[in-house]
Amino acid sequence: MYKIEAEVEVQKSIIEYMGVFFHVVSPKDNKIWINNSFRPAIPSIQWTVGERIKLGPANGYIPQDVLPGTYDIRFGLYTTKT
């Protein structure tokens, strides 16, 4: 099982509801091993420029076929309807 979270500083105003995704990716072939998405605790339309926002925690299970090694973690935002 994993638990992951991040803290980011808001760089510009957001006028849409955004979801958060994170991927665990193999740096060798860019294969996405874990794909997790969630809604932030504070809706993105309430964020203000310069504010620090905590994203997560997100919990999940590591697939059994993931080999030991070093992986990249990528966070991002995507548009949601509400």
Secondary structure by P-SEA (a helix, b strand, c coil): cccccbbbbbccccccbbbbbbbbcccccccccbbbbbbcccccccccccbbbbcccbbbbccccccbbbbbbbbbcccccc
